[in-house]
Amino acid sequence: MDEAVICMNCGCPVKKDSIISDGVLLNDLSSRLKTNGVIWICIASIQILAGIAFDWILLIIGVLNIISAINDLTYSKTVLDNPTGIVKRFEPLTGAIIVLIYNLIFGGIIGVIGSVYYLTAIRGFVVSNKTAFLQIEEKYSFTA
């Protein structure tokens, strides 16, 4: 709770400057997801153009990356309205590694840029704030 002076888990005093409000955390994640969506749209556009000019495989990778961008842009709104399942969605590495591999093999180094951003700025952010996101999810499911 934002007004807590002691940790509800361990009973230790809490410094007020160390508390990140739920809204700030969710808005930050939403903003990062929007940025990720824009990055993937740019990458996919380049891949689609390269696919038209050089190799049809790039068209497929570009379309997959457009789908990824749309999913991120859609979820950037959803996370603000329904902040449940955040950790479950971003903690696993399998999907991110698959995207990284197919972009590295077929989409070129430009696709790796989007994967690195996702792994560090989004997944890393969620994992490093896992406890806070789980508490948000618990509050939301309790009040819903």
C-alpha positions in Angstrom: 0.0 0.0 0.0 1.3 3.5 -0.9 0.7 4.8 2.6 2.4 1.9 4.4 5.3 2.6 6.8 6.3 -1.0 7.2 6.6 -3.9 4.7 3.5 -6.1 4.8 5.7 -9.1 4.0 8.6 -8.8 6.4 7.7 -6.0 8.9 10.7 -3.8 8.1 10.3 -0.1 7.9 9.8 1.2 4.4 11.4 4.4 3.0 8.8 6.5 1.3 11.2 7.3 -1.6 11.6 3.5 -2.3 7.9 3.0 -3.0 6.8 3.1 -6.6 3.1 3.6 -7.0 1.1 1.1 -9.0 0.1 3.7 -11.6 3.7 4.7 -12.2 4.8 1.1 -12.7 1.9 0.3 -15.0 2.3 3.5 -17.0 6.0 2.8 -17.4 5.4 -0.7 -18.6 2.7 0.6 -21.0 5.0 3.2 -22.4 7.8 0.6 -22.9 5.3 -1.7 -24.7 4.3 1.2 -27.0 8.0 1.9 -27.8 8.6 -1.8 -28.5 5.6 -1.8 -30.8 7.0 1.2 -32.8 10.4 -0.4 -32.9 8.9 -3.6 -34.4 6.8 -1.7 -36.9 10.0 0.0 -38.1 12.0 -3.2 -38.2 9.1 -5.1 -40.0 8.7 -2.3 -42.6 12.4 -2.5 -43.5 12.2 -6.3 -43.6 9.1 -6.2 -45.8 10.8 -3.8 -48.2 13.9 -6.0 -48.3 11.7 -9.0 -48.9 10.0 -7.4 -51.9 13.4 -6.4 -53.3 15.6 -9.4 -52.4 14.2 -12.4 -50.6 10.6 -13.5 -49.9 11.6 -15.0 -46.5 12.0 -11.5 -45.2 8.4 -10.9 -46.1 7.3 -13.6 -43.7 9.6 -12.4 -40.9 8.3 -8.8 -41.5 4.7 -10.0 -41.2 5.5 -11.9 -38.0 7.1 -8.8 -36.6 4.1 -6.6 -37.6 1.9 -9.1 -35.7 4.2 -8.8 -32.7 4.0 -5.0 -32.9 0.3 -5.0 -33.0 0.1 -7.3 -30.0 2.4 -5.0 -28.0 0.5 -1.9 -28.9 -2.8 -3.6 -27.9 -1.4 -5.0 -24.7 0.0 -1.5 -23.8 -3.6 -0.4 -23.3 -4.8 -3.7 -21.7 -2.1 -3.6 -19.0 -3.6 -0.3 -17.8 -7.2 -1.6 -17.7 -6.5 -5.2 -16.5 -3.1 -5.6 -14.9 -3.3 -9.3 -14.4 -0.9 -12.0 -15.7 1.9 -9.5 -16.3 4.7 -11.6 -14.8 3.3 -14.8 -16.3 3.4 -13.1 -19.7 6.9 -11.6 -19.6 8.9 -13.9 -17.3 9.4 -16.9 -19.7 12.3 -16.6 -22.1 11.2 -19.1 -24.7 9.1 -16.8 -26.9 11.7 -14.0 -26.8 14.5 -16.4 -27.7 12.5 -17.8 -30.6 11.9 -14.3 -32.0 15.6 -13.5 -31.5 16.7 -16.6 -33.4 14.4 -16.3 -36.4 15.3 -12.6 -36.7 19.0 -13.3 -36.4 18.9 -16.1 -38.9 16.3 -14.8 -41.4 15.7 -11.1 -40.6 19.2 -9.9 -40.2 20.8 -7.9 -37.4 18.1 -5.3 -37.5 15.7 -7.8 -36.0 18.1 -8.5 -33.2 17.8 -4.8 -32.1 14.1 -5.3 -31.3 14.7 -8.5 -29.4 17.4 -6.9 -27.3 15.1 -4.0 -26.5 12.4 -6.4 -25.5 14.7 -8.5 -23.3 16.2 -5.5 -21.5 13.6 -2.8 -21.4 10.5 -4.9 -21.0 11.2 -8.3 -19.7 14.1 -7.1 -17.6 11.8 -4.3 -16.2 9.1 -6.8 -15.3 11.4 -9.3 -13.8 13.3 -6.7 -11.7 9.9 -5.4 -10.4 8.3 -8.9 -10.1 7.2 -8.5 -6.5 5.5 -5.2 -7.2 3.7 -6.5 -10.3 2.5 -9.6 -8.4 1.2 -7.3 -5.7 -0.6 -5.2 -8.3 -2.1 -8.3 -9.7 -3.2 -9.5 -6.3 -4.8 -6.2 -5.5 -6.6 -6.1 -8.8 -7.9 -9.7 -8.5 -9.0 -9.0 -4.9 -10.9 -5.9 -5.8 -12.4 -7.2 -9.0 
